[in-house]
Amino acid sequence: KYAKSGKVSRTGRVGPCLCRITITSGPGVPLLMETYPGTVSLKTELPRLLERVDSLIGEGELRRITVVMDAEMATPKLLYALKSDTRRTFITVLKGVNIEKNFTPTSSAWQPYRERDELREGTVVLHGQSVPKEGFELRAVEMRRPGRHAHSTFFGTSAAMDSMNTEQVADGYLSRWPHQEQLFRNARNGLGLNRSHGYGG
């Protein structure tokens, strides 16, 4: 079967393409990989894929999720759905012009992190479609590098403080590149996962 057309980011054009979604363990071992003809929305497919992983490996085995947050995934609707699922927790990066405005520090004290960064705890209220009218509150950790052009990154998580402290939240997200992203890139390049090898199912 011929693949449906979609925007191919590598070429910047619309053409026949395949999209792949992979759910991995913490060290990057693939647990489930699905390929779709054309384009697919990760924000709509992720809850279904998590349910499928539970049915394959057993409920409760997949506990914490590190969500790779890009522009497509940055939706309050998905974060509210993930937060409402009390069986597991998630960590992600929060982006958008209103994140800093809606961030409320719960402590004014900064703690040192890595060589030059600092962390502090807080909360952020998110608004959007398919969430309560008043929005919903999410635990947030602010990471900044002091200096003349200080810039903050905000990590959002549904994990309670007694299960993941401030530093573990930042570590959990920042480990994404050396684990999941690097392993997926190696598999893509080494196994040719970025190419279609036929039209079979």
N, C-alpha and C positions, 0 to 999 in steps of 0.2 A: 504494500500500500504506500502511496506517496504521502509524505508528511505535509501537514497544513502549513500555511505561510504565517510568519510572524516576524517581528523586528529582530534581526541578528546583530547583537551588540558588537561583535568582532568586525563586521563590515559596515555597520551603520545603515544597512538597507533592509528592506522587507524581502523575505524569500523563504523557501521551504526550510524548516528547522525542527529540531528536537529540543525538549527541555527535560532536565533531569533533577529530581529531588532526592536527596540522600539524608537519612537519619543515621547518625553515628553515635558510638559510645564516647565517653570522655577522652580516651586516648586516640580517637579518630577511627576506630574499627567500624566499618559500615554494618548497620543492623538491617536496614531496608533501603532499597534503591528502586525508584520507579522512573520510567521514561515516558514522555508524552509527545504525541505528534503536535507540532505547533507550539504555542505558548500556553503556560499554565500559571495560575495565581497561587503563590505559596501561602498567602494569608488565608485563602479559602480551603486549600488542601491540607494544611498542617494539622488541624484538629482530627480530620479523618485518618491521616497517616499515623498519628499517635495512637488512635484507637486500634488501628491495624497492627501496630507493633505490640501493643498490649495483648492482642489475641494470639499473636505468634509466639511471643516469648514469656507470656504470663503477666497478669496484672500486678503492678507493684514493683516489677523489676526495673522499669524505666522511671526514675524518680525525679532527678533534676534536669531541666532543659536549659541549654544555652541557645537562645534565639539569636541568629545572625540578623541584626537589624539593619536593613537598608531602606531606601525610600519607599519601596513597595510594602514592606512589612510594618512601617511606622503607623499603625492604625490603633486607636483606642479600642475599637471593636474586638480585635484579636487579643490585645493585652487583657481586656476585661474577661474574655472567654477563658484565657489561660489562668488568670487569677482566680476565677470562679471554680476551676477544677482543683479541688483540695487534695487530690491524689499526688500531685507533683508541683514543683516550684520551677521558676524560670529566672534567668538573668538576661538582660538586653541593654543596649545603648538607647537612650531616649534622645530624639532629635527634634528640632523644630524651634521656631522663634519664640514660642510661648513657654518652653520648658524652663528656662532660667527665670522667667517672670513668675511661674507657678511653683517654683521650688521654695520650700520653707525649711531652713535648717533646724534640726532638733537639738543641735549642739553647736556652739560657736567655736569650740576647740577643734583645731586641725591636727591630724596625726600624720607624721612623716610616712611616706610610702616610696619604695624603690629608692633611687638615688636623689632625684630632684623634685618628686611630686608630693602632694598632700591630699588627704582624704578627710571628708566629714560626712556625717549622717544627716538625712533630712527626709522630707516627703514631697511628693508632687501630686497635684490634682489634675487628672486628664479628662477632657470633654470630647464628645464626638457622637457620631451616629451609633445607634444600638447600645448605648450605655445609659445609666440613669441621668436624668435631666441635670441633677446637681453635680454630675461627674463622679469619679471614684478616685480614692486615694491610693497611692502606690509608694512603697518604701523606695528611697532613692539615695545613692551614694554619689557625692560630687568629688571629682578628681581634678586638681588643677596644678599647674606648674607656675609657681610665683615668678614674677619678673615684670618688666615694663609692658610686655604684651601678653598678660596672663590670659589663658584660655581654659575653660572648664569643659569637662566631659561628664555626662550624667548617666549612671548605670541605674536601671530600674529592675527591681526584683520583687517576687512574691515570697521570698524566703524570710522567715522570722530571724531576729537577731540571735536567738539562742541556737539556731541551726547553722547560720552563716554569719560570721562577724564582718565588720566593715572591710577589712583587707581581703577576706575570702571572696567577697562579692566582686571586687575589682580583679582579683586573680582569676576567678572563674570565667569572666568574659575575656580577659586578655590572653588566656591560654588557648583561645579559639584558633589563632593563626598557627602556632607551632603544632597543634594537634589536628583539628578537623581540616582547616583550610590547606595546610601543607600536605597532609596525606591525600586529600582529594585531588590536589593539583598533581601530585606524583602519579596517582592512579590514572588520572585523565591523560597525562603526557605519556606514561609508560604503556598503558593498555589501549590507548586510542579512544578513550571514552568521549572525546569531543568530535568523533566522526561516526557516521552510520555505516555499518558493515553489511547492510542488506536490508531487505524489506520484510523479513520474517517477523512473526509475532514475538 
